[in-house]
Amino acid sequence: MENASKALIIAGGILIAILIIGMLVITMNSISDYQESGDRKQKEEQIVKYNKQFEAYSRNIMRGSDIISVIYKVINNNLVYGDDNFIKLSIKYYDDSRATKNITINSSGDMSAVKTKTQGFEKDITFKSKYFKCTNTGYNSSTGKINSLIIEERTDVTFSM
């Protein structure tokens, strides 16, 4: 009889230990899930913040001075992030003789030439007075971050003083 009662006490102790261990495992899993959802939310907020700085240029009316700003912003982004968050930029505009001109950043090799050309635009009142629109904003399908901007000069809007 004495052995049977000891066996029941031992069995009860084992069951209580198993229950405690099970509760600890469940608690650890829920804490881990909570941390993962917090990390996911933080990552999504970072993507939204990153995209906002370029989505500000995704509009129907911009001036040449806005284009100069977006060019520098893209160049700086590409220098800082490299291939991880590289943004391609294409800007189509017309010179004084109505010939089509393009500014394109497709690779890191394009950036110094574009920067030199942009520095010339900073002094060009005619370019600054032009109107532009963003015709396409592309997003990376795996990261959700902006990876391309296509901007064209608007010929349907004229500058008046």
C-alpha positions in Angstrom: 0.0 0.0 0.0 2.8 2.3 0.9 4.5 1.7 -2.5 1.3 2.4 -4.4 0.8 5.8 -2.7 4.4 6.7 -3.4 3.9 5.7 -7.1 0.8 7.9 -7.3 2.7 10.8 -5.8 5.5 10.3 -8.3 3.1 10.0 -11.2 1.3 13.2 -10.0 4.6 15.0 -9.8 5.5 13.9 -13.3 2.1 15.1 -14.7 2.5 18.5 -12.9 6.0 18.8 -14.3 4.8 18.0 -17.8 2.0 20.6 -17.5 4.4 23.3 -16.3 6.9 22.5 -19.2 4.0 22.6 -21.7 2.8 26.0 -20.4 6.4 27.3 -20.6 6.7 26.2 -24.2 3.4 27.8 -25.1 4.4 31.0 -23.4 7.7 31.1 -25.2 6.0 30.5 -28.6 3.6 33.4 -28.0 6.4 35.7 -26.9 8.3 34.7 -30.1 5.3 35.4 -32.3 4.7 38.7 -30.6 8.4 39.7 -31.3 8.1 38.6 -34.9 5.0 40.6 -35.5 6.7 43.6 -34.0 9.7 43.2 -36.2 7.4 42.7 -39.2 5.5 45.9 -38.3 8.8 47.8 -37.9 10.1 46.6 -41.2 6.8 47.7 -42.9 7.1 51.1 -41.3 10.6 51.5 -42.6 9.5 50.6 -46.1 6.7 53.1 -46.0 9.1 55.8 -44.7 11.6 54.9 -47.4 9.0 55.0 -50.2 7.4 58.3 -49.0 10.6 60.2 -49.8 10.3 59.2 -53.5 6.5 59.0 -53.7 6.5 62.8 -53.0 7.7 63.1 -56.6 5.0 60.8 -58.0 2.6 63.6 -59.0 1.2 65.3 -62.1 2.8 68.7 -61.8 6.4 69.3 -60.8 8.8 72.0 -61.7 12.4 71.7 -63.0 13.7 72.5 -59.5 11.8 69.4 -58.2 13.5 67.3 -60.9 16.9 68.5 -59.7 16.0 67.5 -56.2 14.8 64.0 -57.2 17.9 63.5 -59.2 20.1 64.3 -56.2 17.9 62.2 -54.0 18.2 59.2 -56.3 22.0 59.6 -56.7 22.5 59.8 -52.9 20.2 56.8 -52.3 22.1 54.7 -54.9 25.4 55.7 -53.4 24.3 54.8 -49.8 22.4 51.6 -50.6 24.1 50.4 -53.7 22.5 47.4 -55.5 20.3 46.5 -52.5 17.9 49.5 -53.0 19.1 50.9 -56.4 16.6 53.2 -58.0 16.5 53.6 -61.7 15.5 57.0 -62.9 14.5 58.2 -66.4 13.7 61.8 -67.2 12.5 62.9 -70.6 12.5 66.6 -71.5 12.9 68.9 -74.6 15.6 71.3 -75.3 15.1 74.8 -76.9 14.9 73.3 -80.4 12.2 70.8 -79.2 14.6 67.9 -79.5 14.0 65.1 -77.0 16.6 64.7 -74.3 16.9 62.0 -71.7 18.5 61.7 -68.3 18.9 58.1 -67.3 20.3 56.3 -64.2 20.3 52.6 -64.9 23.5 51.7 -63.2 26.0 53.1 -60.8 28.2 54.1 -63.7 25.5 56.6 -64.9 25.5 58.7 -61.7 28.6 60.9 -62.1 27.6 62.0 -65.7 24.0 62.7 -64.5 25.3 64.6 -61.5 27.5 66.8 -63.8 24.5 67.5 -66.1 22.3 68.3 -63.1 24.7 70.8 -61.8 24.3 72.6 -65.1 20.5 72.6 -64.6 20.9 74.3 -61.3 21.9 77.5 -63.1 19.4 77.0 -66.0 16.3 79.1 -65.4 14.6 77.6 -68.5 14.9 74.1 -67.1 13.7 75.1 -63.7 10.6 76.7 -65.2 9.6 73.6 -67.1 6.7 71.4 -65.9 7.1 67.7 -65.4 4.9 64.7 -64.4 5.8 61.3 -63.0 4.4 58.7 -65.5 5.4 55.6 -63.7 6.6 54.5 -60.2 8.0 51.0 -60.0 8.2 48.8 -56.9 10.5 45.9 -56.2 8.2 42.8 -56.0 10.2 41.2 -53.2 11.0 44.2 -50.9 8.1 46.5 -51.7 10.5 49.4 -52.1 10.5 51.9 -55.0 13.0 50.8 -57.6 12.2 53.1 -60.6 10.8 56.5 -61.5 9.9 57.6 -65.0 9.4 61.4 -65.3 8.5 63.3 -68.5 8.2 67.0 -69.3 4.6 68.2 -69.7 4.1 70.1 -72.8 0.5 70.9 -72.1 1.4 73.3 -69.3 3.2 76.5 -70.0 5.2 78.9 -67.8 3.9 82.4 -67.4 5.3 85.3 -65.5 
